[in-house]
Amino acid sequence: MDYTRQSDANVITQRYMDSILFEARYIDSVRAELTTDFLGETFDLPVMMPAFSHLGNYAGRERNGLEEYALAAAECGVLNFCGMMENDQFEKIVKTGAKTVRIVKPYADQGKVRDQMQFAEAAGAFAVGMDIDHIFGEKGYDVVVGEDMAAQTSEMLRSYVELTKLPFVVKGVLSVSDAVKCADIGAKAIIVSHHHGRLPYAVPPMMVLPEIKKALAGKEVGIIVDCGIATGADVFKAIALGADAAAVGRAMLPSLEQEGTPGVSAFIRGIGDELRFIMGSTGYRRVSDIDASVLHFPNDEMPIRKGLL
């Protein structure tokens, strides 16, 4: 048998996403409205920025990549995220005017976790959270840029939720089990993600999303999806399967590196344009109206027919 094993979760995810097809519903449809509500705020698009870390200054420009894409988030009216960094860098990001969620790494030093979350709240963050999918590395607990990571119990996470008055977001949820635990500790949102394939053979976020959505019904937990989101079609599929919004990632890097803030703004608006076109072509006027009834799956394995949507 001529067969090569493929453990790369990014490839698995892309194949799954691309296998999902749309049917068209043109009659009685109108131009779509893209505004979306999330955690009590209204945003211009259901598209969110990634929680990148440690981006340098591209092409000798004055601001680093983190600040440049934050400015684009403010221009486009979308929610911004940022990842591992020190407090002085986060303060610069907040000063761009972007509504920003600070995602803190699961440091072994709990004092650093608390300090960064408290600093974020004082600096004007929109929300704070933790990146649980960076707990483990190949040799045990992960080490990120020289910083030791550590296991995170439900009680530890609950203590961080209670530390701040801001909404708490857990990034790296990829199971019903973790999603329900997040709701139980008081998290206000989760990001369904495999962090660009850190776990071999990880289930595609969109594949597990309908089960997570069903498990969280009535719990008032916002759901974001990332990993491989690059087009308006990807965003539409994520929302149809149960997400409130989708976060772009590496797909925006070429625009960021080459053109900075204007390039990212154009990239995000292009995603919005395609999303509006697909919504109009499938009969949806508002983002909140989108459902899975227009989706078709390989082998007719449709989540709606499994009772998940």
C-alpha positions in Angstrom: 0.0 0.0 0.0 1.4 3.4 -1.0 0.4 5.6 1.9 2.2 8.4 3.7 1.0 9.2 7.2 0.0 12.8 7.7 -0.1 14.1 11.3 0.0 17.8 10.5 -3.2 19.2 12.1 -3.0 22.3 9.8 -3.3 20.1 6.7 -6.1 18.1 8.3 -7.9 21.3 9.2 -7.5 22.8 5.8 -8.8 19.7 4.0 -11.8 19.6 6.3 -12.7 23.2 6.0 -12.4 23.1 2.2 -14.7 20.0 2.0 -17.6 22.1 3.4 -19.8 23.4 0.5 -22.5 26.0 0.2 -25.9 25.9 -1.5 -27.3 29.1 -2.9 -30.5 30.9 -1.9 -30.8 34.0 -4.1 -34.5 34.6 -4.2 -35.7 37.2 -1.5 -32.2 37.7 -0.3 -30.8 41.2 0.2 -27.4 42.9 0.9 -26.0 41.6 4.1 -25.1 43.6 7.3 -21.8 42.5 8.9 -21.9 44.1 12.3 -21.7 41.7 15.2 -22.1 41.8 19.0 -19.5 40.2 21.2 -19.0 40.5 24.9 -21.4 43.5 25.1 -19.8 45.5 22.3 -20.7 45.9 18.6 -17.9 45.4 16.1 -18.0 46.1 12.3 -17.1 42.6 11.3 -17.2 39.1 12.9 -13.5 38.9 12.2 -10.9 39.1 14.9 -7.1 39.6 15.0 -4.8 36.8 16.1 -2.9 36.7 19.4 0.5 37.0 17.9 3.7 37.5 20.0 7.2 38.9 19.4 6.8 40.5 16.0 9.6 42.7 14.9 9.7 45.9 12.8 9.2 45.0 9.1 11.0 46.8 6.3 12.5 49.2 8.8 9.2 50.8 9.8 8.8 52.7 13.1 6.2 50.5 14.7 6.5 46.7 15.2 4.1 44.2 13.7 2.0 43.9 16.8 1.3 47.7 16.9 0.7 47.8 13.1 -2.0 45.2 13.1 -3.5 46.7 16.3 -3.9 50.0 14.3 -5.5 48.0 11.5 -8.0 46.5 14.0 -8.9 49.9 15.2 -9.4 51.1 11.6 -11.5 48.1 10.7 -13.6 48.2 13.9 -12.7 44.6 14.9 -11.5 43.1 18.1 -7.7 42.9 18.6 -5.8 40.1 20.4 -2.2 40.0 21.5 -0.1 37.2 23.0 3.2 36.8 24.9 4.9 40.1 25.7 6.0 42.3 28.6 3.8 45.1 30.0 5.6 48.0 28.3 4.8 46.4 24.9 1.1 45.9 25.8 0.8 49.5 26.9 1.9 50.6 23.4 -0.7 48.3 21.8 -3.5 49.8 24.0 -2.4 53.3 22.9 -3.3 52.4 19.3 -6.9 52.7 20.3 -7.7 49.1 19.4 -10.1 47.2 21.7 -7.6 44.5 22.8 -7.7 41.2 24.6 -4.4 40.3 26.3 -3.8 36.5 26.2 -1.2 35.6 28.9 0.9 32.4 28.7 0.5 29.7 31.4 3.7 30.7 33.2 5.0 28.6 36.0 5.4 31.9 37.8 1.8 32.6 38.9 3.0 36.0 40.1 3.8 36.9 36.5 0.4 35.7 35.3 -1.3 37.9 37.9 0.9 40.9 37.3 0.3 40.8 33.5 -3.5 40.4 33.9 -3.8 43.2 36.5 -1.6 45.5 34.4 -3.8 44.8 31.4 -6.9 45.8 33.3 -5.3 49.0 34.6 -4.0 49.9 31.1 -7.4 49.6 29.5 -7.6 46.1 28.0 -11.0 45.0 26.6 -10.5 41.5 28.2 -7.8 39.2 29.4 -7.3 35.5 29.1 -4.9 32.5 29.0 -3.4 30.4 26.3 -3.9 26.8 27.7 -2.6 25.0 24.6 1.0 26.1 25.4 1.2 24.1 28.7 3.0 21.1 27.3 6.0 20.7 25.1 7.7 17.6 23.6 9.8 17.1 26.8 7.3 17.8 29.4 6.1 21.3 30.3 6.8 23.9 27.6 9.5 26.5 27.7 8.6 29.6 25.6 11.3 32.2 24.9 13.1 31.0 28.1 10.0 31.1 30.2 8.8 27.9 32.0 5.1 27.0 31.5 3.1 25.0 34.0 -0.1 22.8 34.4 -3.3 24.8 34.9 -6.0 23.4 37.1 -9.6 24.5 37.0 -9.1 26.2 40.4 -6.1 28.1 39.1 -8.0 29.4 36.2 -10.9 30.3 38.4 -8.6 32.4 40.5 -7.5 34.3 37.4 -11.2 34.8 36.4 -11.9 36.2 39.9 -8.7 38.4 39.8 -10.2 40.8 37.2 -13.4 42.6 36.5 -12.8 42.1 32.7 -14.2 39.3 30.7 -11.9 36.2 30.8 -11.1 34.4 27.5 -9.6 30.9 27.4 -7.6 30.2 24.2 -6.8 26.7 23.0 -10.1 24.9 23.7 -10.5 21.8 21.5 -13.0 19.6 23.3 -16.4 19.7 24.9 -14.7 18.7 28.2 -12.6 21.9 28.3 -15.4 24.1 27.0 -17.7 23.1 29.8 -14.9 23.5 32.4 -14.3 27.1 31.0 -18.0 27.9 31.4 -18.0 26.4 35.0 -15.1 28.6 36.1 -16.8 31.8 34.8 -15.0 32.4 31.5 -16.9 34.7 29.2 -15.4 33.4 25.9 -13.3 30.7 24.5 -11.2 30.4 21.4 -11.6 27.0 19.7 -8.1 26.3 18.4 -5.2 23.9 18.0 -2.6 26.7 17.9 -1.4 26.1 14.4 -1.1 22.4 14.8 0.8 22.0 18.1 -0.9 18.7 18.7 -0.4 16.1 16.0 -3.7 14.8 14.5 -5.6 17.5 16.3 -9.3 17.5 15.4 -10.1 20.5 13.1 -11.7 23.3 15.2 -14.7 23.5 12.9 -15.3 19.7 13.2 -15.6 19.8 17.0 -17.3 23.2 17.1 -21.0 22.0 16.7 -20.5 19.7 19.8 -19.0 22.6 21.8 -21.8 24.9 20.8 -24.4 22.4 21.9 -22.7 21.8 25.2 -22.5 25.5 25.9 -26.1 26.3 25.1 -27.6 28.7 27.6 -24.2 29.3 29.4 -23.6 32.7 27.8 -20.0 31.9 26.7 -18.8 33.6 23.5 -17.1 31.3 20.9 -14.3 32.3 18.5 -12.7 29.9 16.1 -9.2 30.2 14.6 -6.6 28.0 12.7 -6.5 28.4 8.9 -9.0 31.3 8.7 -8.0 33.2 5.6 -11.2 34.1 3.7 -14.8 35.3 4.1 -15.8 31.7 3.2 -13.9 30.4 6.2 -15.5 32.9 8.5 -19.0 32.1 7.2 -18.4 28.3 7.8 -17.2 29.0 11.3 -20.3 31.1 12.2 -22.6 28.6 10.5 -21.2 25.8 12.7 -21.7 27.7 15.9 -19.0 30.4 16.4 -19.8 34.0 17.1 -16.7 35.1 15.2 -13.5 33.8 13.6 -9.9 35.0 14.1 -7.4 35.3 11.3 -3.8 34.2 11.8 -0.8 33.6 9.6 -2.8 34.3 6.4 -2.5 38.0 7.2 1.3 38.0 7.7 2.3 38.7 4.1 0.1 41.8 4.1 1.5 42.8 7.4 5.1 42.3 6.4 4.8 44.0 3.0 2.5 46.9 3.7 2.0 47.2 7.4 -1.3 48.7 8.7 -2.7 49.6 5.3 -2.1 46.0 4.1 -3.7 44.4 7.0 -6.7 46.7 6.8 -7.2 45.9 3.2 -6.9 42.1 3.9 -9.5 42.3 6.7 -11.9 44.4 4.6 -11.4 41.9 1.7 -12.5 39.1 4.1 -15.6 41.2 5.0 -16.4 41.8 1.3 -16.4 38.1 0.6 -18.4 37.3 3.7 -21.0 39.8 2.7 -21.2 38.3 -0.8 -21.6 34.7 0.5 -24.3 35.9 3.0 -26.2 37.5 0.2 -25.8 34.5 -2.0 -27.1 32.1 0.7 -30.0 34.2 2.0 -28.7 35.7 5.2 -29.1 39.4 6.1 -27.4 39.5 9.5 -24.5 37.6 11.0 -26.7 36.3 13.8 -29.0 34.7 11.2 -26.3 32.4 9.7 -26.9 28.7 10.4 -25.7 25.3 9.1 -28.7 24.6 6.9 -26.9 25.9 3.7 -23.8 23.7 4.4 -23.1 20.4 2.7 -20.5 18.0 4.0 -18.5 15.1 2.4 -20.5 11.9 2.6 -23.5 13.9 3.7 -22.1 13.9 7.2 -24.0 17.0 8.2 -23.9 18.1 11.9 -27.4 19.4 11.7 -28.6 15.8 10.8 -26.7 14.4 13.8 -28.7 16.7 16.1 -25.7 19.0 16.8 -27.1 22.1 15.2 
